[in-house]
Amino acid sequence: MTGRADYIFDESKSQDNSLIEKWEKKMNRKKVHWTEENENILVEWCDIAQCYKWLNSRAHTKFSFMHAWFTIPTITFSTISGTASFAQTSLPLEYQTYAPMIIGTINILIGVLTTIQQYLKISELNESHRVSSISWDKFARNIRIELAKTPKERMDAGSFIKLCRQEFDRLMETSPSIPDVIVNEFINKFKGKTEEEQNNFKNLKKPDICDTITSVNETRHKWFLNDDIESNSDISSQDTINNDFEKDNKLSLTKIPLNILKRIKESGNSMFS
């Protein structure tokens, strides 16, 4: 009985220690402040999200139109076939022999339309693009609202970027593929005719599917430039100190008598040579 109690006590103690460790890690987590680099990351994600929102919305419109073209004829032919099946006995005798062939042809046509619609997955793609368009719009709206606030009113930069990255990865994995026709329509619509519209489209961060691949060299942090500036400033400061030191030494040497200066030089003191 004592061994069982000791085991329960040790297990509860280990759980408490793990909770304490998690709490200490959470309390000791370094707070990430808002910087221009963090905002640039979110601006890029927001631009891409707005592009995907438009692309998925247009794809939803396209597949909704196709869904209607397949569904409406199927409903119409199904109604005609059902009505003809009940009414074929009331037809004249010379037409009753053709009624089964006509009804059978209509049923075959209905089956062909239904099979093509299922093969192309028009209904699934239509719904997927609708949901994806709403999700991308929600993602972009959250970033836009957060960046509209002052840095003091925002969430912690590290936590917010982590949440946005997880959501961005999820949307990229779950979003359906965009047809090439929609991508070309997007490029032709937003590339603009005036110089201002062309510059805005050029500065917009677009997805890779829009035939644009941006080098990572443009987005990486230029930390080495700051180090070069600091090192150059350190070198210039050190040169200034050395010049001042040599100047002070020369001034001090002018005050030393010639006989003492001669002895110092003969002793091989390099500092004054």
FIMAR-668173 format. One record per residue (C-alpha): residue in one letter; x, y, z. Coordinates in steps of 0.5 Angstrom, whole numbers, plus 500, padded with zeros to 3 digits. Example, Ala and Ser with C-alpha at 12.3 -4.5 7.8 and 13.67 -1.06 7.14 Angstrom:
# FIMAR-668173
a525491516
s527498514
This chain:
# FIMAR-668173
m500500500
t506505502
g509503495
r503505491
a502512495
d509513494
y508512486
i502516486
f506522490
d512521485
e507521479
s504528481
k510531483
s513530476
q507533473
d507539477
n515540475
s513539468
l507544469
i512549472
e517548467
k512550462
w510556465
e517558466
k519557459
k512561457
m514567462
n522567460
r520567453
k523573449
k518578447
v519580440
h518587438
w515590432
t520592427
e519594419
e522587417
n516584421
e511588418
n514587411
i513579412
l506580414
v505585408
e507580403
w502575406
c497580406
d498581398
i498574397
a492573401
q488578397
c490575390
y488568392
k482571395
w480574388
l483568384
n478563388
s472568388
r473568380
a474560380
h468559384
t464564379
k466559373
f465553376
s458555379
f456557372
m459550369
h455547375
a449550373
w450548365
f450541367
t445541373
i439544369
p439540363
t440534368
i433536371
t430538365
f431531362
s429527368
t423531368
i421529361
s423522362
g419521368
t413524365
a414520358
s414514362
f407515365
a404518359
q407513354
t400509354
s396515352
l400516346
p397514339
l399507337
e404509331
y408513337
q408508342
t413504339
y418510339
a417512346
p421507349
m427509345
i426516346
i426515353
g432511353
t436516349
i434521354
n436517360
i443515357
l444523356
i442524363
g447519365
v453522361
l452529364
t452526371
t458522370
i462528366
q460532372
q462527377
y469526373
l470533373
k468534380
i465541379
s461541385
e466539389
l471544386
n465550386
e464549394
s472548395
h473555391
r468558395
v470556402
s477558400
s476565398
i472566404
s478563408
w483568404
d479574405
k479573413
f486572413
a488578409
r483582413
n486580420
i493582418
r490589415
i486590421
e492589426
l497593422
a492599422
k493599429
t499603433
p505598435
k503599442
e496596441
r498590437
m499583439
d506581441
a510581434
g512574435
s506570437
f502574431
i507572426
k507565428
l499564428
c499567421
r504563419
q500557421
e494559418
f498561411
d501554411
r494551412
l491555407
m496553402
e495546403
t488546403
s486551397
p484548390
s488549384
i487555380
p485554373
d490557368
v484561365
i483565371
v490566372
n491569365
e485573367
f488576373
i494578370
n490582364
k485585369
f490588374
k497589370
g494596368
k494601362
t497607365
e504607368
e501608376
e497602375
q503598372
n507600378
n502598383
f501591380
k509591380
n510592387
l504588389
k507581392
k503576388
p503568388
d508564384
i502561380
c502568377
d508567373
t512571378
i518568382
t522573387
s529572389
v530571396
n535576396
e530581396
t527579402
r532577407
h535581412
k541586411
w544585417
f551585414
l550592412
n549594419
d555590421
d559594416
i557600418
e558599425
s565596423
n567602419
s565607425
d569603430
i575603425
s574611424
s573612432
q580608433
d583612428
t581618431
i583615438
n590613435
n591620432
d589624438
f594619442
e600620437
k598628437
d599628445
n605624444
k608629439
l606635444
s609632450
l615630446
t616638445
k616639452
i622634454
p629636454
l634634448
n638630453
i633626456
l630625449
k636623446
r637617452
i630615451
k631614443
e637610445
s634606450
g629603444
n623605446
s618604440
m613608442
f616615441
s621613435
